[in-house]
């Protein structure tokens, strides 16, 4: 199999040497052998062709995902000794910064912090190939196979190009083609003319701040959102915007970006497809409104923004922008940040946690960090009734002490709102 990278995939691949890595750590109690893990990974490679892929380039330096017909290179597993419950945090940061050898090895690897009866399994992936939706599919099958090496996990029909995810009636629509060409040409011209700063922001040291919300507070938060008729995602957006305003003051932008999983709005991208590129919308608050009024206004804004997303048009337009990809990449790296952070909530993780010889004690929110501008992000997920938070940033964008203040203020705002138990109007 060989296919060209789509625009978003190329953007995240970059030069193929600079890391743009995601890490999904999972804490496990119990035991399984390295042989069972290696067998499970091999079965995953048999199901998903792109887990065997390396990057190759044509004569014009255009990158491709390419899989060899002969025996594929195995997914690497590094086994390390586990000394404490916090080792996974330092290992996560190390894995962010360790590049994949994209022309030689698969863009997935495993770091196993192995202790006596308790371990953390960190699945590391290149973001040009795998996103949050893909990694959940991979891990669900991985643990099923560790538990039962003969389990039937099916066979993926991989995405081989744009035609697999954009219906032919849309690809061939004259009206759509005119719109795509118009928007694409304007975007390309704008990118060609767009000035970028002479010097990229110095990123400095990357860091991770992790914390959990207990079951009681997580349940209270869910109940609060149901009564207010908003989503947990919306509530966290409102809290995050207020937090940045209070902590960063004049340095705040009143903007957070939220990724959209295209699988939810594009039926041609299947749940088990390896696919890494989503859409994005920006959320802002209303300074003149109180917290609850803001919450409802943001909830309405998000619903409207989601309705307006045209996943087919976006993908088609971006494919017109390949000639200015390097210009766009440079612009992202060299321009001053105009948003506070990226926020992604994976929601409630429903994959099984009880297996024959082990159990998943918890899943930490997956994180990712790359070279395309502001690295600041808040990532959340809920596993076994507890909400998990990972705040990711770099000292060049947000000093560590401010990151700590952001963590503290997020939790204090949530506690204040739960305490008041304000009823929706």
Residue, then its C-alpha position, 0 to 999 in steps of 0.5 A: x500500500x502506498x498513498x500520498x499524505x493529505x494536507x493536514x497529515x503533511x503539516x504534522x509530519x513536517x520535515x519527518x525528523x521533528x517530533x509531533x508526538x502523542x502519548x496515551x498512558x494507562x495504569x495496569x494492575x496485574x501481570x502479562x508477558x512481553x510475548x503476549x504484548x508483542x503478539x498483540x502488536x503484531x496482530x494490530x499490524x495485521x489489521x491496520x496496514x498503516x501501522x506498518x507504514x514508513x514515510x517515503x518521498x517521490x522525486x518532488x519530495x512529496x511524502x507517502x505512507x508506504x508499506x512493504x510487501x515483505x515482513x514489516x518492521x515490528x512496533x518497538x517496545x521499550x521495557x523500563x523499571x518502574x519506581x514510583x506512581x509518577x514515573x509515567x509523567x517524566x516518561x511522557x515528556x521524554x517521549x514527546x521529545x523523542x523523534x520517530x525514525x519515520x523513514x525506517x520504523x512504524x509511527x507507533x511505539x510502546x514504553x512499558x514502565x514495569x513494576x511488581x504487579x503494577x505497570x504503566x503502558x505508554x502508547x506513543x504515536x506520531x500525530x501525522x498518522x494517529x489522532x485521539x479517535x484512532x488511538x482509542x480504537x488501537x488500544x481497545x483492540x490491543x488489550x483485547x488481544x493481550x487478554x486473548x491472542x486469538x480474539x477476532x478484531x476484524x480487518x480495517x479497510x484503510x483510507x487510500x486517498x481523498x476519494x475514500x472519505x469524500x463521496x463521488x457526488x460531492x467530488x464531482x459536483x460542479x457547484x462544489x468544485x467552483x466553491x473549492x477552487x474559489x476558496x482554495x485560490x484565495x487561501x493560497x494567495x493569502x498564505x503567499x502574501x502573509x508575512x511571518x515573524x523573522x524569528x520563531x518563539x523560543x519554546x524552551x522547556x516542555x512540561x506536564x501538570x496532571x491531576x484527577x477529580x475524584x468520583x464524587x466531584x466528577x458525578x456532581x459535575x455531570x449532574x450540574x451540566x444536566x441541570x444547566x442543559x449544557x455539556x461537560x465540554x461546554x462547562x470546561x470551555x467556560x471555566x478555561x476561558x475565565x481561568x486564562x483571563x484571571x491568571x494571564x490578565x492582559x496576556x490572555x486572548x479570550x480564545x481557545x481552540x477545540x478539535x472536532x473528530x471528523x468521524x462524528x460528521x463524516x460517515x465515510x471515515x469508519x470508527x476503526x480507520x487510522x486517520x489523524x486529521x480533524x477540524x477545529x473551532x474557536x470558542x470565546x466568552x462574553x466579558x459582560x455576562x455572568x458565569x451561567x449566562x456565559x455558559x449558555x451563550x458558549x453552549x449556543x455558539x458551539x452548537x452553531x459552529x458544529x452545524x456549520x462545519x462542512x467536512x467534505x469542503x474543508x478536506x477538498x479546499x486543504x488539498x489545494x493548499x499543498x503548494x504553500x504548505x511550507x509557507x503555512x508551517x512557517x507562519x504557524x511557527x513564527x507568528x505570535x499566538x492569538x489563542x490561549x490554548x487548545x482544549x480537547x475532552x475525550x469524554x467518558x472512556x467506555x473500553x473494558x477495564x477488567x481482564x483475565x490476569x490484569x485490570x486497567x486501574x486508570x487511563x490518563x488523558x492522552x497528550x500531544x505536543x508539536x512544533x507548530x506554534x503555541x504548545x499550550x493545551x488542556x486534555x481531559x478524559x473520564x475513566x472509571x468515574x474519575x475525570x483526568x486532567x493533563x495541562x501541557x505547555x512550554x516555558x516559552x509560552x506559559x511559565x511553569x508557575x503560571x501553569x500551576x496557577x491555571x490548574x489551581x484556578x480551574x479547580x477552584x472555579x469548578x468547586x465554586x460553581x458546584x457549591x452555589x448549585x446555580x439553577x438554569x434560568 
